[in-house]
Amino acid sequence: MYEPSRQLMSFNVAGFQFWDGALVLGELKAGTLLELVPEPDNPHDSEAVALRYHGTKLGYVPSDENAVLSVMCFYGHAAAFEVRVLQVDPEAAPWKQVRVGVFVTDAR
């Protein structure tokens, strides 16, 4: 049976308070699509995967969640995933303001 997508994981955007997420926080809402951008040259984590909204870096997939996504993106399979904002809470601590879900899309 066809399913448009299935959720694989959800997490708060890591490092949100250190990047430019505050500049676009008012534009983010549940369902907003984000882009996965692998950063294999990242000096802190060679498996780092950034999350971007219209080119603005929001932060990262948490390091304890990024291994499979990093490999899949590196080998050109980023299109198999859809990243959507699940929840936005401007009143929360910065590292808890944006929760996202990673979904695998059904290509059947």
N, C-alpha and C positions, 0 to 999 in steps of 0.2 A: 504494500500500500504506500502511495506517495505521501510524504510529509514535507512541507516546505523547508523545515529545518528542525534540528534537535539541539537543545542546550547541552553543551559539554562542561562548562564551568562558569562561575561568576565570582567576581572579586571587586574590591575597591581599587581604583587606579593608584598604583604605587608612585610615590613621588609627586603627586598632584600639586602639592604646596611649593615645589621647586621649579615648576615649569610655567607655561602660559595659560593654564586652564582657567584661572580667574578672569582672564580677558574675554572668554567666551562662555562662562558659566551661565549667563542669562539666556544663551541660545540653546543650551542643552536641555533636553527633556526625554522622558521615556520613549524609546523607539528610535532615537537619533542614531544614525549609522556612523561608526568610527572606522578608521583605517589602521591595519596592522602594518608596522614598518620594522623589519628586523634590523638590528644594529650589531652585526658580527664584529665590528671594530671597537665596540664600546669597551673602554679600559677597565670598567668595574665588573662587567658581566658579558662574556662573549655570546651568551644566548639571549641577550636583552632584546625585547620586542617593544617598541614604542607604540603608543596610541595617539593618533592624530585626528583632529576634526578640521576639515577644510584647510589642511596645512599647518594648523596650530598644534604643537605638541602639548598633550595633556599630562603625560607621564608614561608609565610603563605597566606591562603585565607583570605582576609580582614574580620575583625570581623563583619562588617555589611552584609556580604554575607555568613557566615559560618554555620549558625544555622541548616539548612536543611541538608547540606552535613555532618555535624558532627553527627547528629542523624542517618542518613542513613549508614554512615561508622561504627558507633558504633554497629549497629545491623547487621553488616556483608554484607551490600549491596554496598560496594565500587566498586564492579565490574560492577555495573549498570552505572557507570560514566567513562568517558574518559576525561582526561585533556591534552590539547595540547597547545604548544606555538603558539601564533598567530603572535607575532611581537617581534623582538629584535632590540634595538637601543642602541648600546654601547656608543653613544655620549650624550644620555639623562642623566638627573639626575638619580642617582642610584635607587631611588624608582619608576622610570618610564622606566627602561631599558627593562623589560620583561613583556609583556602582555600575558595572557593566557585565554583560553576559557574552560569552563566545558560543556561537552556534555553528554546527556543521550543516551545510546546505545539501539538500537532496538533489543529486545530479542524475537520478534515474530517469 
